[in-house]
Amino acid sequence: MDKHLVLQILTICLSTSCVFAADVPPCVEHETVFTYTECDSRNGRWRVQVPKNPDHCEIKNPTAPVRGKNCDFSCIAGQFLDLKTQQCKECPVGTYSLGSGIRFDNWEELPDRFTSSSESIHFSPYGYHSKVHNCSLSKWSPAGHYVVSNDDDCTSSLSYVVELRQAGAVSFSYQYPDDDVIFHFYVQNGQCETVHEQNTDVFLNTTGTGWKQWRATLKKGPNVLYWKTTGILLGDKTKLSPVLIRDIEITGVSYTTECVKCQAGFFASSRGSHWCTPCPPNTHSLPGASICEPCDPETQYAPAANQECLEKPPCMEKDYFATHTACNENKTTMIMYRWAEPKICLDTLEDSVKLPPSGEEKPCSPCNPGFHPTEMGCEPCKSNSYSNGTHHCLQCPASTSPQYGFFYLWWDHLPDLMKTSCISLSQTDCDQDLGWEVVGDQVRTTNVDSGEAYLVLILSIASGFMEPDDFEVYGTITFVFELECEDDCQLYFMKDVKKKETTVVDSWRGNQKKQTYSYNVMKNDTALSFTWAFQKKSASDRAGIFLVNATNVIGSPADSCTPCAAANVQDTRCIPCPVGNYLDDDARTCKACTGNTRLNAGKNGCEECGEGTRAVGDNTRCNNNCHFLSDKVGRHYNFSALSGSMSVMTPPSFTSTGKKYNHMYNISLCGNEGKGRAECIDNVTFAHSGLFSGQSLKKLSGMVCRSTAVNLDSSTGERMSVHSQPIILASRLESVSQEPVLNTTDEIFPKDGATDYNDVVYFMSMDWDGSDDCPDGRQTFVHLRCDPRLTDGNGRLEMPKKCPDGTCDGCDFYYLWRSYEACPICIKEDFIEVVGGCESGKIVTKYIWKSYPRKCRSGVDLPDEKVEKCHDYTFYIQIGIVGGVSLLFIMCAAVCCLWKKSKKLEYKYHRLVLDGKGGASGELPAADSCAISDSESDFEDHSDEVIFQKKKARLFGKKSVTDYESVLLQPVTTGV
């Protein structure tokens, strides 16, 4: 045997007061036990035999020490280590084992190694001092199934020191209902240094009246566990709700050599149990029991986990209550009396009260407000109608606001939104599931005979609240309650959000007269619930709730309708006037917009629809049906082909960081009952997540909208264009005109040679715009210009050159839409008539457009060419011309001949004159000869006389043949 083992055995002897006296008898086998020595430096130990009571016997021939299990060895839960065989064995029935752990679930007194200490608090920066002058008594106290902290504003600590042979953990269940208490759990090592890890140094969250569990890992070696509470009493508050702790379990401590017997009221029916089961109600058990023994059902009862049966006392009035049957066809109900369950009294004893007879008929209770009676029972009123529970639902008048909410006044059955339960601190206090029961005019706590259970009533509001009138209070929870207590009972009212954040709103102790309490909900949450938890201290303690009203709950019915304030007419809960009507604030009646008027946006009244528009949608909007008739020039336009959405992108811009972006405008002009078809989207989220598939996270629609387009790299590496920051620029059509509208001038879009007509301007605006930069709101002007050159598609959109982003001030937006579809409808004045000449007896008339390409479209077509008969004088004219020319030629020829003959006659005359100068006056000279010369022979065929004429006139001062009178010359006949 080595020196180290001798020292270990000596230590064991000293710790067990081992003495070697001659007068001590030797130990027999059942008077000895095996145990392990302390762990050595090699993480090993020895198994040695020692007497159970060294004062009574002495081991003369001890068993030789045997090398034991390593120090980090332990059996699993439900087993123990038999040191004689050094093997793990199952626990027998009626016992349990945690293996390497220890459990603290019995708090009749503080277990060993647990200590409690306290101190006063002082927050010097805030001037707060403890209201308790002596905090030495403000400590953690055992209370049966749990340990409870102090209820004042002293700081109290509960600590436990444990040495772990291997890495382990600590877990515990706690109840922490009060926000005015700070609950801190932390762990220190052997050097008193706090272990700053995620679960070993925490300030725990409140739990309401429920229980939560916390678990923290522990390192091998010494560990000091601390549970520390600090209370703060503010205002008139004199007492805090303490913190409760139960079921502390620590693993990694050491091995266990024996199983623990089940305590009284519990049992373990099978071998290898790691925990004992509580006995059900009306049964009992002694320590180490494997089964529970039943009580006499006639005269005895027992709560759950009880060690003995109790005698049933005489029944009293508090042991029964009245209920009502469902309403029958006669609208009556019967009163039914029944004993409160579980029945723990005897009604056969002489001083017992008797159960009153059932079956008395009385008129049915009305439905709860907001519900109306039907053959099937009570049904909720539909939206915009109301009932006080006694009549059918009535429609709320216009300009009134339905008071939506759940109003529970009659308690014939538990409402669908409410449920009840019993929560036990020790898992043995609740002998039934119900914590509250309906009894006609109230819902009250059941007859649970326990001072540690919480009787819970929960109102669930999963849908949340509607938007409030004043944007501060979303809804109100109002209830009327009463507490009847012999002792210090307590009622908690709590709020729970998504079953994670439980907050104690308020609490009441002791007797409380019938009173009303209201709580304003300042934050809208879904999965919201409100809880009433009652903890009785004596069997006769009771809580009752007579009325519960939760206002402004989504999906709730209305119990009344109240007039809307004039400023809140546009609120969605206010019953609006019929479509196309407005509320007259003075008369408080609805008036209709008639004729070509619409409801005035932002004002209470009607307004005329602008030029080129007509009222539609029951006089709620002004619409243009994509047609326009100009009163000035009488031209008709048809923009039906432009009724869809048209897009235009601005030139690129850059952010301060150099990121390029563009603005994308979508425009919709006409049709669709005055509702714009233009859509702008925000799909940045889908692009970043790699799920972009044309869907959009946000979509806005109107007459004109704008979005910002940027290029991004998707998760797949693809370059894609995404849109963000959509905004509506126009949602209302104001007018359609060819006259200048408001700020529109020819300088914005100067005239060009594309058309001879003025632009048709669509003027649009927003319903409401709260921007201080645009006191008149945003306005949009879309100029439609006829451009015969743009025949493909719908043309193109342009923006002013001086404002390439479509706006110069962010308030007024301008666009020029060039398109062939913007040209007027063709009329007969757009073409001219061209008449041809008469040809082949026909005249052809043709029609052509005044300009090419033509500056109109559709409408009238060019007429077919026209052919008419005619007389063709061309031939006769040609013949006449030929004849005339021929006659002229002949005449010219004749003149020439006559001129020639005249010359000859003149010559002859001159000869005659010259020859007659030598004779008598007036006598012609005698002929020298009768013969005619050859030159004179020409006259022989024509005439035998010569004519002379006297002088008659002068032509241009010259003589002519005609200047002489005719003289008849007789031929001279001579004889031979």
Buried (B, 14 or more C-beta within 10 A) or exposed (E): EEEEBEEBBEEBBEEBEBEEEEEBEEBEEEBBBBBBBEBEEEEBBBBBBBBEEBEEBBBEEBEEBEEBBBBBBBBEBBBBBBBEEBEBBBBBBBBBBBBBBBBBBEBEEBBEBBEBBBBBBEEEEEEBEBBBEEBEEBBBBBBBBBBBBBBBBBBBBBBBBBEBBBEBBBBBBBBBBBEBBBBBBBBBBEEEEEBEEEBBBBEBEBBBBBBBEBEBBBBBEBBBBBBBBBBBBEEEBEBBBBBBBBBBBBBBBBBBBEBBBBBBBBBBBEBBBBBBBBBBBBBBBBBBBBEBBBBEEEEBBBBBBBBEBBEBBBBEEBBBBBBBBEBEEEEEBBBBBEBBEBBBBBBEEEEBBEEEEEEEEEEBBBBBBBBBBEEEEBBBBEEBBBBBBEEEBBBBEBBBBBBBBBBBBBBBEBBEBBBBBBBBBBBBBBBBEBBBBBBBBBBBBBBBBBBBBBBBBBBBBEEBBBEBBEEEBBBBBBBBBBBBBBEBBBBBBBBBBEEEEBEBBEBBBBEBEEEEBEBEBEEBBEBBBBBBBBBBBEBBBBBBBBBBBBBBBBBBBBBBBEEBEEEBBEBEBBBBBEEBBBBBEEEBEBBBBEEEBBBEBEEBEBBBBBBBBEBBBBBBBBBBBBBBEBEEEEBBBBBEBBBBBBEBEBEEEEEEEEEEBBBBBBBBBBBBEBBBBBBBBBBBBBBBEEEBEEEBEBEBBBBBBBBBBBEBEBEEEEEBEBBBBBEBBBBBBBBBBBEEBBEBEEEBBEEEEBBEBBBBBBBBBBEEBEEEEBEEBBBBBBBBBBBBEBEEEBBEBBBBEEBBBBBBEEBBBBBBBBBBBBBBBBEEEBBEEEEBEBEEEEBBBBBEBEEEEBBBBEBEEBEEEEEEEEEBEEEEEEEEEEEEEEEEEEEEEEEEEEEEBEEBBBEBBEEBEEBBEEEEEEEBEEEEEEEEEEEEEEBEEEEEEBBBBEEEEEEEEEEBBEBBEEBEBEEEEEEE
